[in-house]
Amino acid sequence: MENSIQPKCCKHHRSFDICNLDNDSSISAKLDVQWNINLCTKLQALNEDLTILGLKPFFRKSDSFIPTIDLNALTSAFSKLFERHIQSLNSRGGFDEAISRIKAELEYSRTMHERCKEELHSVQCSLSQSKEREHRIEAEITDLSNQIRKLKDSIRRLESDFQIRNTQFQHEILKLQKENGTLRARFINHLKKPMASTRRPLIPSQPCTENTKSELDLARCTVDHLLARENELFHENRDNDGFQDLEPEETSLDGSSECATSSSSDESTYEGRFTHNLSMASSGSQMGPELEEKLEGCRLRSTQCDEELNKSNDKLSELDSLDMTGEMSSTQRETETDHSEV
């Protein structure tokens, strides 16, 4: 069925009978159209849209340039559009699921991105702290190395001074030992020497004899004490400085034994030699303090040397501890660097 479009008759209601050419009344129908400008405009726009969508247009122009509406083309176009709409609705569910899944993955990716940014910030902070700690440790190591160098120089100077003082001390010890041996020999000779003259009468006074004995015993004890002090000083010097080849003199024991022998042998003649023994006791008491002062000075110098040696040992132990601390700090710094790299 074909009908010419005339937009001028826009207010007329038209009704058309649709029948088959084979005169089959079972498929006959009636078409009711209210033609106007609005409907014509919509049909033209719909024809253009169907052409854009790739469907067959339902407007045809005849030889008289009057457009003709093809209902079959229009119906098939509407049917195809409806099928496409159904397909789009069916596929929209899958698209919605995919979109929701993509949104969840996007949210998870954003969360992981924020977490990675936080971890990166924390790692950067720890790295900066480790770098600052490393610079500080390097500065401390530099200071410690300078201190160790200074301490080594001071220890070297102290060792040289100690060797010089030790040499001087050994010379003084040998000199004092020689002087002590000379004085001991003189004292023993004086004790063994008989009286120079027997013209003086003996003094039979018992209190004077006992006083003389006590003074002689005091002098003998003083000499024994000085000899014992000398032996102690000699042994201490040998233990501290490693002079094991020097052996202590046995003159002290011999001298003491000789003193004891001479005292026992000459004890019977004390009363007859009162004046001579008294002068010998006074000379021995005068020599004793001088020798004791010299020995005390040597002992003080030995004590000073021992103190300096102990200080040097303490500094060496401090240097060892500093070396161990430097090694531990360097090991810890390497471990922290490895962790930061990981």
C-alpha positions in Angstrom: 0.0 0.0 0.0 1.3 3.3 -1.0 0.1 6.8 0.1 1.4 10.2 -1.0 2.4 12.5 1.8 0.9 15.9 1.7 1.8 18.0 4.7 -0.8 20.6 3.9 -3.6 18.4 5.0 -2.3 18.3 8.6 -5.7 18.3 10.4 -7.5 15.5 8.6 -7.9 12.1 10.1 -7.4 9.4 7.4 -8.2 5.7 7.5 -6.9 3.2 4.9 -7.9 -0.4 4.2 -5.1 -2.8 3.8 -5.9 -5.9 1.8 -4.0 -8.6 0.1 -3.7 -8.7 -3.7 -4.8 -12.3 -3.6 -8.1 -11.2 -2.1 -7.4 -13.2 1.1 -9.6 -11.6 3.8 -7.9 -13.4 6.7 -4.9 -11.2 6.6 -6.7 -7.9 5.7 -6.3 -4.9 8.0 -7.1 -1.2 8.3 -4.5 1.5 8.8 -5.5 4.5 10.8 -3.3 7.6 10.4 -3.7 11.1 11.7 -1.3 12.9 9.4 0.3 16.2 10.4 3.5 18.1 10.3 4.8 16.7 13.6 4.3 13.1 12.4 6.0 13.9 9.1 9.0 15.5 10.9 9.3 12.5 13.2 9.2 10.1 10.4 11.9 11.9 8.5 14.1 12.1 11.6 13.5 8.4 12.3 14.4 7.5 8.7 17.7 9.4 9.1 18.5 7.6 12.4 17.8 4.2 10.9 20.1 5.0 8.0 22.8 6.0 10.4 22.3 2.8 12.3 22.8 0.8 9.1 19.2 -0.2 8.6 17.1 0.0 5.4 15.3 3.3 5.1 11.5 3.2 4.7 11.2 6.5 2.7 11.4 6.1 -1.1 11.0 8.7 -3.7 9.1 8.0 -6.9 9.5 9.6 -10.3 7.3 12.5 -9.2 9.7 13.2 -6.3 7.0 12.4 -3.8 8.3 10.3 -0.9 6.6 7.0 -0.2 6.5 5.2 3.1 7.4 1.5 3.0 5.7 -0.2 6.0 7.5 -3.5 5.5 10.9 -1.8 5.8 9.7 0.2 8.8 8.5 -2.9 10.5 11.7 -4.9 9.9 13.7 -1.9 11.1 11.7 -1.8 14.3 12.0 -5.5 14.8 15.8 -5.4 14.4 16.0 -2.5 16.8 14.0 -4.4 19.4 16.2 -7.5 19.0 19.3 -5.3 19.5 17.7 -3.8 22.6 17.0 -7.3 24.0 20.6 -8.4 23.3 21.9 -5.3 25.0 19.8 -5.9 28.1 21.0 -9.5 28.2 24.6 -8.5 27.8 24.2 -5.6 30.3 24.1 -8.0 33.2 27.5 -9.4 32.3 28.8 -6.0 31.7 27.6 -4.8 35.1 29.3 -7.8 36.8 32.5 -7.1 34.9 32.2 -3.4 35.8 31.7 -4.2 39.5 34.6 -6.6 39.4 36.7 -4.0 37.7 35.6 -1.4 40.3 36.6 -3.8 43.1 40.0 -4.4 41.5 40.4 -0.7 41.0 39.6 -0.1 44.7 42.0 -2.8 45.7 44.7 -1.4 43.5 44.2 2.1 45.0 44.4 0.6 48.5 47.6 -1.3 47.6 48.9 1.9 46.0 48.3 3.9 49.2 49.9 1.1 51.2 52.9 1.0 48.9 53.3 4.8 49.1 53.2 4.6 53.0 55.8 1.7 52.9 57.9 3.7 50.5 57.7 6.8 52.8 58.7 4.7 55.8 61.6 3.0 53.9 62.8 6.4 52.8 62.6 7.7 56.4 64.5 4.7 57.7 67.0 5.1 54.9 67.6 8.7 55.7 67.9 7.8 59.4 70.4 5.0 58.6 72.4 7.5 56.4 72.5 10.0 59.3 73.5 7.2 61.7 76.2 6.1 59.3 77.6 9.7 59.0 77.5 10.0 62.8 79.3 6.6 63.2 81.9 7.6 60.6 82.5 10.8 62.5 82.8 8.9 65.8 85.2 6.4 64.1 87.3 9.3 62.9 87.4 10.8 66.3 88.2 7.5 67.9 91.0 6.8 65.3 92.5 10.3 66.2 92.3 9.5 69.9 93.9 6.1 69.3 96.7 7.7 67.4 97.2 10.3 70.1 97.2 7.6 72.8 99.7 5.5 70.9 102.0 8.5 70.6 101.7 9.2 74.3 102.2 5.5 75.1 105.3 5.5 72.9 106.7 8.5 74.7 105.8 7.0 78.1 107.6 3.8 77.2 110.7 5.7 76.1 110.6 7.7 79.3 110.0 4.6 81.3 113.0 2.8 79.7 115.2 5.9 80.4 114.1 6.0 84.1 114.4 2.3 84.4 118.0 2.4 83.2 118.7 5.3 85.7 117.0 3.3 88.4 119.1 0.2 87.7 122.3 2.3 87.8 121.2 3.8 91.1 120.3 0.3 92.5 123.8 -1.0 91.6 125.4 2.0 93.1 123.4 1.7 96.3 124.2 -2.1 96.4 127.9 -1.3 96.1 127.7 1.4 98.8 125.7 -1.0 101.0 128.2 -3.8 100.6 131.1 -1.4 101.5 129.3 -0.1 104.5 128.4 -3.6 105.7 132.0 -4.7 105.3 133.2 -1.7 107.2 130.7 -2.3 110.0 131.5 -6.0 110.2 135.3 -5.2 110.3 134.6 -2.7 113.1 132.7 -5.3 115.1 135.4 -7.9 114.6 138.3 -5.5 115.2 139.8 -5.9 118.7 140.3 -3.0 121.0 143.2 -0.7 119.9 144.4 -0.1 123.5 144.0 -2.0 126.8 145.3 0.8 129.0 141.9 1.9 130.0 140.5 0.2 133.0 137.4 -1.9 132.6 134.2 -0.5 134.0 132.6 -3.2 136.1 129.2 -1.5 136.1 126.5 -3.9 135.2 123.9 -1.3 134.2 126.3 0.3 131.7 127.1 -3.1 130.2 123.4 -3.9 129.7 122.9 -0.4 128.1 125.7 -1.1 125.8 124.3 -4.5 124.8 120.9 -2.9 124.1 122.4 -0.3 121.9 124.4 -2.9 120.0 121.3 -5.0 119.6 119.4 -2.0 118.3 122.2 -1.2 115.8 122.2 -4.8 114.7 118.4 -4.8 114.2 118.6 -1.6 112.3 121.3 -3.1 109.9 119.2 -6.2 109.5 116.1 -4.2 108.7 118.0 -2.1 106.1 119.4 -5.3 104.5 115.9 -6.8 104.3 114.6 -3.6 102.7 117.3 -3.7 100.2 116.5 -7.3 99.3 112.8 -6.6 98.9 113.5 -3.6 96.7 115.9 -5.7 94.5 113.3 -8.5 94.1 110.5 -6.1 93.3 112.7 -4.4 90.6 113.6 -7.8 89.1 109.9 -8.9 89.0 108.6 -5.6 87.4 111.3 -5.1 84.7 112.2 -8.7 83.7 115.7 -8.7 85.0 115.7 -12.3 85.8 119.4 -12.7 85.2 120.2 -10.6 88.3 120.2 -12.8 91.4 119.8 -11.3 94.9 123.0 -11.0 96.8 123.4 -13.3 99.7 125.5 -10.9 101.6 122.5 -10.0 103.8 122.2 -13.5 105.1 125.9 -13.9 105.3 126.2 -10.5 106.9 123.5 -11.3 109.4 125.1 -14.6 110.2 128.4 -13.0 110.5 126.9 -10.3 112.8 125.3 -13.1 114.9 128.6 -15.0 115.0 130.6 -12.0 115.8 128.1 -10.9 118.4 128.2 -14.4 120.0 132.0 -14.6 119.8 132.6 -11.1 121.1 129.8 -11.1 123.7 132.3 -12.1 126.4 134.4 -9.0 125.7 131.6 -6.4 125.7 132.4 -5.3 129.2 136.1 -4.9 128.5 135.5 -2.9 125.3 132.7 -0.6 126.4 134.0 2.6 125.0 135.0 1.1 121.6 131.6 -0.6 121.1 129.7 2.5 122.1 131.5 4.5 119.5 130.8 1.8 116.9 127.1 1.7 117.8 126.9 5.5 117.5 128.6 5.4 114.0 126.3 2.5 112.9 123.2 4.5 114.1 124.4 7.5 112.1 125.0 5.4 108.9 121.6 3.6 109.1 119.3 6.6 108.5 121.3 7.8 105.5 121.1 4.4 103.9 117.4 4.1 104.8 116.7 7.5 103.2 118.5 6.4 100.0 116.6 3.1 99.9 113.3 5.0 100.5 114.0 7.3 97.6 114.7 4.3 95.3 111.5 2.7 96.5 109.5 5.8 95.7 110.9 6.0 92.2 110.1 2.3 91.7 106.5 3.0 92.9 106.2 5.8 90.4 107.5 3.6 87.6 104.9 0.9 88.5 102.1 3.5 88.5 103.1 4.7 85.0 103.3 1.1 83.8 99.8 0.4 85.2 98.5 3.6 83.5 100.0 2.4 80.2 98.3 -1.0 80.6 95.0 0.7 81.3 95.3 2.8 78.2 96.1 -0.3 76.1 93.0 -2.1 77.4 90.9 1.0 76.6 92.4 1.0 73.0 91.5 -2.7 72.7 87.9 -2.0 73.8 87.7 0.9 71.4 88.9 -1.3 68.5 86.3 -3.9 69.4 83.6 -1.2 69.6 84.6 0.1 66.2 84.4 -3.4 64.7 81.0 -4.0 66.2 79.7 -0.6 64.9 81.0 -1.3 61.4 79.4 -4.8 61.4 76.1 -3.3 62.6 76.2 -0.6 59.9 76.8 -3.2 57.2 73.8 -5.2 58.5 71.6 -2.2 58.5 72.7 -1.3 55.0 71.9 -4.9 53.8 68.4 -4.6 55.4 67.8 -1.3 53.8 68.8 -2.6 50.4 66.5 -5.6 50.8 
